[in-house]
């Protein structure tokens, strides 16, 4: 009987340990989100963006989870930032389902590097762009980026790009 009691205590201790690890992971993720966020969007985490857009578009949590092929519980945890954002492929699918700009959502998810690497390998013109950019000095690069941003602003005037 003592060994059964010991097993129960060990299982409970192990359960508490894993729960504490999840809580710590969640806290570290929230801190990371706040540290990465710019001052204009300091309160917007990946999860809060997803939830706000889902609610705005009147999509139920269960329906969006079904479309993403994930559990409603997992989506709920994403929305309240209990777990880190999903991998790049799910973030891309989320952006598509919520009609959001994938690059901006990737950036808020901290997955932009993965997204950029996939995009660069899929589109040769982006490889060429990076080759040209590497040849520029800092001032030339900043001017180039500013001119691209201005063109995009004019192109998307009146649209919201999250």
C-alpha positions as CSV (number, residue, x, y, z in Angstrom):
1,X,0.0,0.0,0.0
2,X,2.9,2.3,0.8
3,X,4.3,1.9,-2.8
4,X,0.9,2.8,-4.3
5,X,0.7,5.9,-2.0
6,X,4.2,6.9,-3.1
7,X,3.3,6.5,-6.8
8,X,0.3,8.7,-6.3
9,X,2.5,11.4,-4.6
10,X,5.1,11.2,-7.3
11,X,2.5,11.5,-10.1
12,X,0.9,14.5,-8.3
13,X,4.4,16.1,-7.9
14,X,5.2,15.5,-11.5
15,X,1.8,16.9,-12.6
16,X,2.5,20.1,-10.5
17,X,6.0,20.4,-12.0
18,X,4.6,20.3,-15.6
19,X,1.8,22.7,-14.7
20,X,4.5,25.1,-13.2
21,X,6.6,24.7,-16.4
22,X,3.6,25.6,-18.5
23,X,2.8,28.7,-16.4
24,X,6.5,29.8,-16.5
25,X,6.5,29.3,-20.3
26,X,3.4,31.4,-20.6
27,X,4.8,34.1,-18.5
28,X,8.1,34.2,-20.4
29,X,6.1,34.3,-23.7
30,X,4.0,37.2,-22.5
31,X,7.2,39.0,-21.4
32,X,8.8,38.3,-24.7
33,X,5.7,39.6,-26.6
34,X,5.8,42.8,-24.5
35,X,9.5,43.3,-25.1
36,X,9.2,42.7,-28.8
37,X,6.2,44.9,-29.3
38,X,6.6,48.5,-30.4
39,X,5.2,51.2,-28.2
40,X,2.2,51.9,-30.4
41,X,1.1,48.3,-30.1
42,X,2.5,47.4,-26.7
43,X,-0.8,45.8,-25.5
44,X,-1.4,43.8,-28.7
45,X,-0.1,40.3,-28.5
46,X,-0.4,37.7,-31.2
47,X,-3.2,36.0,-29.3
48,X,-5.1,39.3,-28.7
49,X,-4.9,40.1,-32.4
50,X,-6.2,36.7,-33.4
51,X,-9.1,36.9,-30.9
52,X,-10.0,40.4,-31.9
53,X,-10.1,39.6,-35.6
54,X,-12.0,36.3,-35.0
55,X,-14.7,38.1,-33.0
56,X,-14.8,41.0,-35.4
57,X,-15.5,38.6,-38.3
58,X,-18.1,36.7,-36.1
59,X,-16.3,33.4,-36.4
60,X,-16.8,31.1,-33.5
61,X,-13.7,29.7,-31.7
62,X,-14.8,26.2,-32.6
63,X,-15.4,27.0,-36.3
64,X,-12.0,28.7,-36.6
65,X,-10.3,25.8,-34.9
66,X,-12.0,23.4,-37.3
67,X,-10.8,25.4,-40.3
68,X,-7.3,25.4,-38.9
69,X,-7.5,21.7,-38.0
70,X,-6.5,22.3,-34.3
71,X,-8.5,21.8,-31.1
72,X,-10.7,24.6,-29.8
73,X,-8.8,24.4,-26.5
74,X,-5.4,25.0,-28.2
75,X,-6.9,27.9,-30.2
76,X,-8.3,29.3,-26.9
77,X,-4.8,29.0,-25.3
78,X,-3.3,30.8,-28.3
79,X,-5.8,33.6,-28.0
80,X,-5.1,34.2,-24.3
81,X,-1.3,33.8,-24.9
82,X,-1.1,30.7,-22.6
83,X,1.0,29.0,-25.3
84,X,3.5,30.5,-27.8
85,X,2.1,31.2,-31.3
86,X,1.9,28.2,-33.6
87,X,4.4,27.3,-36.3
88,X,4.6,29.4,-39.5
89,X,2.3,27.2,-41.6
90,X,-0.6,27.6,-39.0
91,X,0.1,31.4,-38.7
92,X,-0.2,31.7,-42.5
93,X,-3.4,29.7,-42.5
94,X,-4.7,31.8,-39.6
95,X,-4.0,35.0,-41.6
96,X,-5.8,33.6,-44.6
97,X,-8.9,32.5,-42.6
98,X,-9.0,35.9,-40.8
99,X,-8.2,37.9,-44.0
100,X,-5.1,39.5,-42.4
101,X,-1.7,40.3,-43.9
102,X,0.4,37.2,-43.4
103,X,3.7,39.1,-43.0
104,X,2.3,41.3,-40.2
105,X,0.8,38.4,-38.4
106,X,4.0,36.4,-38.7
107,X,5.9,39.3,-37.2
108,X,3.6,39.5,-34.3
109,X,3.9,35.8,-33.8
110,X,7.7,36.0,-33.8
111,X,7.8,33.7,-36.8
112,X,8.8,36.3,-39.5
113,X,12.2,34.7,-40.0
114,X,10.6,31.4,-40.9
115,X,8.1,33.1,-43.2
116,X,10.8,35.2,-44.9
117,X,13.0,32.1,-45.5
118,X,10.1,30.3,-47.1
119,X,9.1,33.3,-49.2
120,X,12.7,33.9,-50.4
121,X,13.2,30.4,-51.5
122,X,9.8,30.2,-53.2
123,X,10.3,33.5,-55.1
124,X,13.5,34.1,-57.1
125,X,12.8,37.8,-57.4
126,X,13.1,38.1,-53.6
127,X,16.5,36.4,-53.7
128,X,17.6,39.0,-56.3
129,X,16.2,41.8,-54.1
130,X,18.3,40.6,-51.1
131,X,21.4,40.3,-53.3
132,X,20.9,43.9,-54.3
133,X,20.2,45.0,-50.7
134,X,23.4,43.4,-49.4
135,X,25.4,45.5,-51.9
136,X,23.9,48.8,-50.5
137,X,25.3,50.9,-47.7
138,X,23.1,51.7,-44.7
139,X,21.9,55.1,-46.1
140,X,21.0,53.7,-49.5
141,X,19.2,50.8,-47.9
142,X,17.2,53.1,-45.7
143,X,16.2,55.3,-48.6
144,X,15.2,52.3,-50.6
145,X,13.0,50.9,-47.8
146,X,11.4,54.4,-47.3
147,X,10.5,54.6,-51.0
148,X,9.0,51.1,-50.9
149,X,7.0,52.0,-47.8
150,X,5.7,55.2,-49.5
151,X,4.6,53.2,-52.5
152,X,2.8,50.6,-50.4
153,X,1.1,53.4,-48.4
154,X,-0.2,55.0,-51.6
155,X,-1.2,51.6,-53.0
156,X,-3.1,50.7,-49.8
157,X,-4.5,54.1,-48.9
158,X,-7.6,53.6,-46.8
159,X,-6.9,49.9,-46.1
160,X,-5.8,48.6,-42.7
161,X,-2.7,46.6,-42.7
162,X,-2.7,45.5,-39.0
